[in-house]
Amino acid sequence: LKLFAQAVSLGDVDSLACHPASTTHSFVSPEARAAAGVGEGMIRLSVGIEHPDDLIADLDQALASLAA
């Protein structure tokens, strides 16, 4: 991701991405995380005020890089 900042604090005007399993829920047991639906592959996005087309393009390129 290039436009999404990696951050724990959501609720800003900038778009943010957070990996809960290693940040906000890192203190929770794997069993409790699974029961809450917080998987290792989960990424939480908070969309800011950037242009939607730019955000979609950023997500597209990030996902494409995973498939490569």
MOPAC internal coordinates of N, CA, C and O (Angstrom, degrees):
PM7 1SCF
backbone

  N    0.0000 0     0.00 0     0.00 0    0    0    0
  C    1.4472 1     0.00 0     0.00 0    1    0    0
  C    1.5182 1   109.63 1     0.00 0    2    1    0
  O    1.2310 1   121.43 1   -41.37 1    3    2    1
  N    1.3252 1   114.87 1   138.63 1    3    2    1
  C    1.4583 1   119.67 1  -179.67 1    5    3    2
  C    1.5281 1   112.01 1  -113.66 1    6    5    3
  O    1.2310 1   120.30 1   147.06 1    7    6    5
  N    1.3266 1   117.03 1   -32.94 1    7    6    5
  C    1.4643 1   120.10 1   179.62 1    9    7    6
  C    1.5203 1   112.28 1   -91.77 1   10    9    7
  O    1.2310 1   120.28 1   149.06 1   11   10    9
  N    1.3262 1   117.08 1   -30.94 1   11   10    9
  C    1.4608 1   121.32 1  -179.66 1   13   11   10
  C    1.5223 1   109.32 1   -82.27 1   14   13   11
  O    1.2310 1   120.31 1   -58.22 1   15   14   13
  N    1.3171 1   117.01 1   121.78 1   15   14   13
  C    1.4652 1   120.48 1   174.45 1   17   15   14
  C    1.5202 1   108.09 1   -77.03 1   18   17   15
  O    1.2310 1   120.66 1   -34.14 1   19   18   17
  N    1.3280 1   116.34 1   145.86 1   19   18   17
  C    1.4596 1   120.03 1   175.49 1   21   19   18
  C    1.5229 1   107.34 1   -88.63 1   22   21   19
  O    1.2310 1   121.06 1   -65.62 1   23   22   21
  N    1.3324 1   115.58 1   114.38 1   23   22   21
  C    1.4600 1   119.76 1  -174.14 1   25   23   22
  C    1.5148 1   110.72 1  -152.22 1   26   25   23
  O    1.2310 1   121.01 1   -22.01 1   27   26   25
  N    1.3065 1   115.67 1   157.99 1   27   26   25
  C    1.4592 1   121.97 1   176.87 1   29   27   26
  C    1.5211 1   110.38 1   -91.16 1   30   29   27
  O    1.2310 1   120.24 1   143.94 1   31   30   29
  N    1.3196 1   117.14 1   -36.06 1   31   30   29
  C    1.4570 1   122.09 1  -176.00 1   33   31   30
  C    1.5218 1   109.70 1   -81.05 1   34   33   31
  O    1.2310 1   120.62 1   -67.79 1   35   34   33
  N    1.3134 1   116.42 1   112.21 1   35   34   33
  C    1.4580 1   121.26 1   178.47 1   37   35   34
  C    1.5216 1   108.78 1   -98.04 1   38   37   35
  O    1.2310 1   120.47 1   -24.45 1   39   38   37
  N    1.3178 1   116.70 1   155.55 1   39   38   37
  C    1.4545 1   120.51 1   177.30 1   41   39   38
  C    1.5103 1   112.50 1   108.62 1   42   41   39
  O    1.2310 1   120.18 1  -140.58 1   43   42   41
  N    1.3144 1   117.25 1    39.42 1   43   42   41
  C    1.4577 1   123.10 1   179.98 1   45   43   42
  C    1.5249 1   107.25 1  -116.66 1   46   45   43
  O    1.2310 1   120.04 1    -3.99 1   47   46   45
  N    1.3255 1   117.52 1   176.01 1   47   46   45
  C    1.4597 1   120.20 1   175.81 1   49   47   46
  C    1.5232 1   111.04 1   -80.53 1   50   49   47
  O    1.2310 1   120.39 1   165.43 1   51   50   49
  N    1.3251 1   116.87 1   -14.57 1   51   50   49
  C    1.4591 1   121.52 1   177.81 1   53   51   50
  C    1.5192 1   109.46 1   -92.06 1   54   53   51
  O    1.2310 1   120.77 1   -31.14 1   55   54   53
  N    1.3244 1   116.13 1   148.86 1   55   54   53
  C    1.4575 1   120.21 1   176.39 1   57   55   54
  C    1.5175 1   109.38 1   -73.64 1   58   57   55
  O    1.2310 1   121.18 1   -42.45 1   59   58   57
  N    1.3282 1   115.34 1   137.55 1   59   58   57
  C    1.4570 1   121.10 1  -176.34 1   61   59   58
  C    1.5221 1   110.11 1  -130.62 1   62   61   59
  O    1.2310 1   120.89 1   -28.44 1   63   62   61
  N    1.3279 1   115.90 1   151.56 1   63   62   61
  C    1.4610 1   122.41 1   174.08 1   65   63   62
  C    1.5186 1   107.96 1  -125.90 1   66   65   63
  O    1.2310 1   120.82 1   -40.37 1   67   66   65
  N    1.3289 1   116.03 1   139.63 1   67   66   65
  C    1.4579 1   121.74 1  -177.73 1   69   67   66
  C    1.5234 1   109.13 1  -136.15 1   70   69   67
  O    1.2310 1   120.49 1   -41.53 1   71   70   69
  N    1.3388 1   116.68 1   138.47 1   71   70   69
  C    1.4648 1   122.84 1   174.23 1   73   71   70
  C    1.5266 1   106.57 1  -103.14 1   74   73   71
  O    1.2310 1   119.75 1   -87.14 1   75   74   73
  N    1.3369 1   118.08 1    92.86 1   75   74   73
  C    1.4645 1   121.24 1  -173.66 1   77   75   74
  C    1.5228 1   114.98 1   -56.28 1   78   77   75
  O    1.2310 1   119.71 1   143.14 1   79   78   77
  N    1.3321 1   118.16 1   -36.86 1   79   78   77
  C    1.4699 1   120.43 1  -176.22 1   81   79   78
  C    1.5243 1   112.16 1   -61.81 1   82   81   79
  O    1.2310 1   120.14 1   151.93 1   83   82   81
  N    1.3280 1   117.35 1   -28.07 1   83   82   81
  C    1.4672 1   119.50 1  -179.09 1   85   83   82
  C    1.5253 1   113.08 1  -108.24 1   86   85   83
  O    1.2310 1   120.40 1  -178.93 1   87   86   85
  N    1.3369 1   116.83 1     1.07 1   87   86   85
  C    1.4705 1   119.29 1  -179.48 1   89   87   86
  C    1.5262 1   109.92 1  -126.13 1   90   89   87
  O    1.2310 1   120.34 1    88.92 1   91   90   89
  N    1.3085 1   116.96 1   -91.08 1   91   90   89
  C    1.4649 1   121.40 1  -172.75 1   93   91   90
  C    1.5205 1   114.08 1   -64.65 1   94   93   91
  O    1.2310 1   119.88 1   153.09 1   95   94   93
  N    1.3316 1   117.84 1   -26.91 1   95   94   93
  C    1.4657 1   121.45 1  -178.21 1   97   95   94
  C    1.5239 1   112.26 1  -115.07 1   98   97   95
  O    1.2310 1   120.29 1  -161.51 1   99   98   97
  N    1.3118 1   117.06 1    18.49 1   99   98   97
  C    1.4687 1   120.05 1  -177.12 1  101   99   98
  C    1.5276 1   112.36 1   -66.50 1  102  101   99
  O    1.2310 1   119.98 1   156.28 1  103  102  101
  N    1.3189 1   117.65 1   -23.72 1  103  102  101
  C    1.4710 1   121.62 1  -179.52 1  105  103  102
  C    1.5308 1   112.39 1   -84.53 1  106  105  103
  O    1.2310 1   120.46 1   171.09 1  107  106  105
  N    1.3250 1   116.73 1    -8.91 1  107  106  105
  C    1.4588 1   122.28 1  -177.65 1  109  107  106
  C    1.5306 1   108.86 1   -88.74 1  110  109  107
  O    1.2310 1   120.34 1   -38.78 1  111  110  109
  N    1.3131 1   116.96 1   141.22 1  111  110  109
  C    1.4684 1   120.45 1  -179.53 1  113  111  110
  C    1.5293 1   110.10 1   -62.67 1  114  113  111
  O    1.2310 1   120.30 1   -28.82 1  115  114  113
  N    1.3307 1   117.04 1   151.18 1  115  114  113
  C    1.4700 1   119.91 1   177.94 1  117  115  114
  C    1.5324 1   112.38 1   -55.41 1  118  117  115
  O    1.2310 1   120.29 1   143.81 1  119  118  117
  N    1.3312 1   117.04 1   -36.19 1  119  118  117
  C    1.4629 1   120.64 1   179.37 1  121  119  118
  C    1.5329 1   111.24 1   -65.71 1  122  121  119
  O    1.2310 1   120.67 1   136.99 1  123  122  121
  N    1.3273 1   116.32 1   -43.01 1  123  122  121
  C    1.4669 1   120.44 1   179.32 1  125  123  122
  C    1.5270 1   110.92 1   -68.51 1  126  125  123
  O    1.2310 1   120.73 1   141.88 1  127  126  125
  N    1.3481 1   116.21 1   -38.12 1  127  126  125
  C    1.4716 1   118.84 1   176.40 1  129  127  126
  C    1.5219 1   109.99 1   -61.92 1  130  129  127
  O    1.2310 1   120.28 1   135.62 1  131  130  129
  N    1.3301 1   117.07 1   -44.38 1  131  130  129
  C    1.4662 1   120.74 1  -179.91 1  133  131  130
  C    1.5249 1   110.68 1   -61.85 1  134  133  131
  O    1.2310 1   120.45 1   137.96 1  135  134  133
  N    1.3191 1   116.75 1   -42.04 1  135  134  133
  C    1.4661 1   120.83 1   179.17 1  137  135  134
  C    1.5260 1   111.50 1   -63.81 1  138  137  135
  O    1.2310 1   120.66 1   149.13 1  139  138  137
  N    1.3307 1   116.34 1   -30.87 1  139  138  137
  C    1.4669 1   121.20 1   179.75 1  141  139  138
  C    1.5231 1   112.34 1   -87.14 1  142  141  139
  O    1.2310 1   120.21 1   176.41 1  143  142  141
  N    1.3382 1   117.21 1    -3.59 1  143  142  141
  C    1.4549 1   120.66 1  -179.73 1  145  143  142
  C    1.5122 1   114.10 1    82.03 1  146  145  143
  O    1.2310 1   120.38 1  -163.07 1  147  146  145
  N    1.3291 1   116.88 1    16.93 1  147  146  145
  C    1.4645 1   121.48 1   179.69 1  149  147  146
  C    1.5252 1   107.71 1   -98.91 1  150  149  147
  O    1.2310 1   120.84 1   -89.25 1  151  150  149
  N    1.3259 1   115.99 1    90.75 1  151  150  149
  C    1.4531 1   121.52 1  -178.06 1  153  151  150
  C    1.5173 1   112.27 1   -87.78 1  154  153  151
  O    1.2310 1   121.17 1   -13.75 1  155  154  153
  N    1.3327 1   115.36 1   166.25 1  155  154  153
  C    1.4694 1   121.01 1   179.29 1  157  155  154
  C    1.5256 1   111.92 1   -62.67 1  158  157  155
  O    1.2310 1   120.18 1   151.75 1  159  158  157
  N    1.3226 1   117.26 1   -28.25 1  159  158  157
  C    1.4593 1   120.54 1  -178.50 1  161  159  158
  C    1.5146 1   114.57 1   -91.27 1  162  161  159
  O    1.2310 1   120.26 1  -176.85 1  163  162  161
  N    1.3175 1   117.12 1     3.15 1  163  162  161
  C    1.4635 1   120.98 1  -177.23 1  165  163  162
  C    1.5264 1   111.08 1   -77.00 1  166  165  163
  O    1.2310 1   121.08 1   -47.45 1  167  166  165
  N    1.3201 1   115.53 1   132.55 1  167  166  165
  C    1.4632 1   122.65 1   172.43 1  169  167  166
  C    1.5212 1   106.73 1  -124.64 1  170  169  167
  O    1.2310 1   120.69 1   -52.86 1  171  170  169
  N    1.3239 1   116.29 1   127.14 1  171  170  169
  C    1.4625 1   121.11 1   178.80 1  173  171  170
  C    1.5213 1   108.41 1   -97.17 1  174  173  171
  O    1.2310 1   120.89 1   -51.66 1  175  174  173
  N    1.3210 1   115.91 1   128.34 1  175  174  173
  C    1.4576 1   121.41 1   179.19 1  177  175  174
  C    1.5206 1   109.96 1  -110.12 1  178  177  175
  O    1.2310 1   121.38 1   -41.62 1  179  178  177
  N    1.3137 1   114.97 1   138.38 1  179  178  177
  C    1.4541 1   122.17 1   171.69 1  181  179  178
  C    1.5250 1   105.68 1  -120.20 1  182  181  179
  O    1.2310 1   120.63 1   -66.06 1  183  182  181
  N    1.3216 1   116.39 1   113.94 1  183  182  181
  C    1.4607 1   121.09 1  -173.54 1  185  183  182
  C    1.5202 1   109.73 1   -87.11 1  186  185  183
  O    1.2310 1   121.60 1   -50.45 1  187  186  185
  N    1.3289 1   114.54 1   129.55 1  187  186  185
  C    1.4559 1   121.34 1  -179.45 1  189  187  186
  C    1.5124 1   112.47 1   -96.49 1  190  189  187
  O    1.2310 1   121.33 1    33.50 1  191  190  189
  N    1.3244 1   115.06 1  -146.50 1  191  190  189
  C    1.4643 1   120.20 1  -173.66 1  193  191  190
  C    1.5242 1   113.45 1  -101.31 1  194  193  191
  O    1.2310 1   120.18 1  -170.86 1  195  194  193
  N    1.3252 1   117.26 1     9.14 1  195  194  193
  C    1.4543 1   119.19 1   176.96 1  197  195  194
  C    1.5358 1   109.32 1   -64.42 1  198  197  195
  O    1.2310 1   121.02 1   -17.75 1  199  198  197
  N    1.3200 1   115.65 1   162.25 1  199  198  197
  C    1.4638 1   119.49 1  -179.80 1  201  199  198
  C    1.5316 1   109.46 1   -64.32 1  202  201  199
  O    1.2310 1   120.14 1   -47.02 1  203  202  201
  N    1.3337 1   117.33 1   132.98 1  203  202  201
  C    1.4704 1   120.06 1  -178.09 1  205  203  202
  C    1.5261 1   113.97 1   -54.72 1  206  205  203
  O    1.2310 1   120.09 1   141.34 1  207  206  205
  N    1.3310 1   117.44 1   -38.66 1  207  206  205
  C    1.4678 1   119.79 1   179.75 1  209  207  206
  C    1.5258 1   111.36 1   -62.91 1  210  209  207
  O    1.2310 1   120.32 1   143.17 1  211  210  209
  N    1.3305 1   116.99 1   -36.83 1  211  210  209
  C    1.4675 1   120.70 1   178.32 1  213  211  210
  C    1.5272 1   110.76 1   -66.94 1  214  213  211
  O    1.2310 1   120.55 1   138.87 1  215  214  213
  N    1.3175 1   116.56 1   -41.13 1  215  214  213
  C    1.4655 1   120.44 1   179.85 1  217  215  214
  C    1.5274 1   111.25 1   -66.60 1  218  217  215
  O    1.2310 1   120.66 1   137.60 1  219  218  217
  N    1.3297 1   116.34 1   -42.40 1  219  218  217
  C    1.4643 1   120.19 1   178.32 1  221  219  218
  C    1.5200 1   110.30 1   -63.09 1  222  221  219
  O    1.2310 1   120.09 1   137.26 1  223  222  221
  N    1.3267 1   117.44 1   -42.74 1  223  222  221
  C    1.4636 1   120.83 1   178.36 1  225  223  222
  C    1.5245 1   110.78 1   -62.72 1  226  225  223
  O    1.2310 1   120.24 1   140.49 1  227  226  225
  N    1.3182 1   117.15 1   -39.51 1  227  226  225
  C    1.4632 1   120.99 1   178.96 1  229  227  226
  C    1.5258 1   110.68 1   -64.25 1  230  229  227
  O    1.2310 1   120.36 1   134.58 1  231  230  229
  N    1.3188 1   116.92 1   -45.42 1  231  230  229
  C    1.4658 1   120.45 1   177.93 1  233  231  230
  C    1.5285 1   110.91 1   -64.37 1  234  233  231
  O    1.2310 1   120.30 1   139.00 1  235  234  233
  N    1.3308 1   117.03 1   -41.00 1  235  234  233
  C    1.4682 1   120.66 1   178.50 1  237  235  234
  C    1.5177 1   111.63 1   -59.52 1  238  237  235
  O    1.2310 1   120.42 1   133.97 1  239  238  237
  N    1.3460 1   116.81 1   -46.03 1  239  238  237
  C    1.4650 1   118.81 1  -177.87 1  241  239  238
  C    1.5205 1   111.16 1   -68.89 1  242  241  239
  O    1.2310 1   120.03 1   145.13 1  243  242  241
  N    1.3231 1   117.55 1   -34.87 1  243  242  241
  C    1.4638 1   120.26 1   178.89 1  245  243  242
  C    1.5261 1   110.88 1   -67.12 1  246  245  243
  O    1.2310 1   120.36 1   136.55 1  247  246  245
  N    1.3256 1   116.92 1   -43.45 1  247  246  245
  C    1.4616 1   120.49 1   179.09 1  249  247  246
  C    1.5255 1   111.12 1   -68.15 1  250  249  247
  O    1.2310 1   120.23 1   142.71 1  251  250  249
  N    1.3323 1   117.16 1   -37.29 1  251  250  249
  C    1.4658 1   120.44 1   178.28 1  253  251  250
  C    1.5211 1   110.84 1   -64.07 1  254  253  251
  O    1.2310 1   120.28 1   145.26 1  255  254  253
  N    1.3266 1   117.08 1   -34.74 1  255  254  253
  C    1.4667 1   119.77 1  -179.62 1  257  255  254
  C    1.5232 1   111.09 1   -68.69 1  258  257  255
  O    1.2310 1   119.94 1   154.13 1  259  258  257
  N    1.3315 1   117.73 1   -25.87 1  259  258  257
  C    1.4624 1   121.11 1   177.04 1  261  259  258
  C    1.5200 1   111.42 1   -71.82 1  262  261  259
  O    1.2310 1   120.71 1   147.21 1  263  262  261
  N    1.3214 1   116.25 1   -32.79 1  263  262  261
  C    1.4623 1   121.13 1  -177.97 1  265  263  262
  C    1.5234 1   112.09 1   -80.27 1  266  265  263
  O    1.2310 1   120.63 1   163.30 1  267  266  265
  N    1.3235 1   116.41 1   -16.70 1  267  266  265
  C    1.4774 1   120.05 1  -176.37 1  269  267  266
  C    1.5145 1   112.26 1   -76.82 1  270  269  267
  O    1.2310 1   120.10 1   180.00 1  271  270  269

